[in-house]
Amino acid sequence: MSRTPKIIPISDLRQNASDVVKGVSSSREPVFITQRGRAAAVLVSMEAYEDSQRELEVLRLLARGEKEIDAGIGHELGDVLKEADRFLEAAKP
């Protein structure tokens, strides 16, 4: 079962910014900010943001690899694994 997202109006964020940021940091759950009743922004912890950026980079690399395969560009498996190890090592927090 999924959790109900936390949604707050921007006026609450203005009044309680410090508490909202502390809550996001400790829970690692996003907070959706509304303005005039409409979704305006999402506030996430730095850790969650960094995790999503690492995941996005992996997806970009996979997409690039698929394009290279389709284009007939090949690489030695050992070279690919070495590059993957370097990437994963650099991505460690």
Helices and strands as residue ranges (DSSP letters): E 6-9, H 10-15, H 17-27, E 31-35, E 38-43, H 46-70, H 77-91
